[in-house]
Amino acid sequence: MLTKRLFLLLYTAVLALASVFLFVKIQQRSLIIQLDNHNLSAAAYHVTLSKKETIWDVTQAIEKNKNIKNVQIHFQDKKNKHLTYFFGTGTFGVPPMINGSFFGTGTFDSEVEVAVVGKNYEKKLYEPKDQEYLKISNKYVPVLGVMGDKYSSQLDKQIFIAPSIEKSKQLTANNYRIIIDGKKALNRNVLKSVLDAKAVEHLAQKHFFINQDSWILDHFQELLILAALFILFVFGTIIWIISNGKRQRSLLGQGKESRQLLFEEWEFYALLSGLGTIFGVMGGMLITDLTNYIPLLIYNISGVILANIIYILVLRKRLKRSE
């Protein structure tokens, strides 16, 4: 009996540990998807202006409005998909950095144009003294930092430029694809009013929602394996019930009440499966870099609860037949 209990403990721990690695994989995939989309969130808006304006006009309208806070604006070059003029106000999303720093709020009030580049440009930087430069259109632009992560993504090929005040007054915003993203969800109607925009629509990003190339489809393999882990959990539950059938019938034959036996058997199962899950999840959290534990905990807690319900239903049915 001790061997069986130890096996159940280890079995559930291994399944829980495997679930941690799968959630890490989902996290990694989600990060790559976001980086592929210029580090923009699923709530970003694509803005189409109704009249001719400069980048300076757009950024100042946003910056001066008290109802729009903590945003980043991307003016994406329509001819060069790797070039983006960047503006931010307040606290905005910052991509992972390999070295150096990203734009600070003071960067956007400068008379000097500066850039942050993806890691694919790291070896192309020119560093005469203590400052790195990237040659763009026959002009050397100071580089503040290099963006990137240990995973490859489209962000590695991107160049973000914070234009000088003078240049932002010269560049026509209508010539660029304007994307606005907030630290928190932005109000579409407020954006449209403030910018006197022709249209403000959610960015048709890939991979975030079912009707936008599907987050579920992008993580289908991991979700399928998570479902398989739950099935294995239930399978282990059924095997545990069957393996104890002979002992249970013997106890019933000795006059043990089926209700009391059901409760006692469930106590052991709940304790062992619960402890196994806790050990597996805690072990996985210690050896991985998972940053969001809530989905993992919800999955495992739900799995344990459902498996316990199945255990009670199946065992009760078997005990009634054995009476």
Sequence and secondary structure as in RCSB ss.txt:
>XXXX:A:sequence
MLTKRLFLLLYTAVLALASVFLFVKIQQRSLIIQLDNHNLSAAAYHVTLSKKETIWDVTQAIEKNKNIKNVQIHF
QDKKNKHLTYFFGTGTFGVPPMINGSFFGTGTFDSEVEVAVVGKNYEKKLYEPKDQEYLKISNKYVPVLGVMGDK
YSSQLDKQIFIAPSIEKSKQLTANNYRIIIDGKKALNRNVLKSVLDAKAVEHLAQKHFFINQDSWILDHFQELLI
LAALFILFVFGTIIWIISNGKRQRSLLGQGKESRQLLFEEWEFYALLSGLGTIFGVMGGMLITDLTNYIPLLIYN
ISGVILANIIYILVLRKRLKRSE
>XXXX:A:secstr
 HHHHHHHHHHHHHHHHHHHHHHHHHHHHHHHHHHHTTT  TT EEEEESS  BHHHHHHHHHH TT  SEEEEE
EESS TTEEEEEEESS     EEEE    GGGGG SS EEEEEGGGGGG B SSS EEEEETTEEEEEEEEE  S
S  GGGG EEEE  HHHHHHSBGGGEEEEEEESS   HHHHHHHTTEEEEEE   SSSSTTTT HHHHTHHHHHH
HHHHHHHHHHHHHHHHHHTHHHHHHHHHTT  HHHHHHHHHHHHHHHHHHHHHHHHHHHHHHS     HHHHHHH
HHHHHHHHHHHHHHHHHHHHHH 
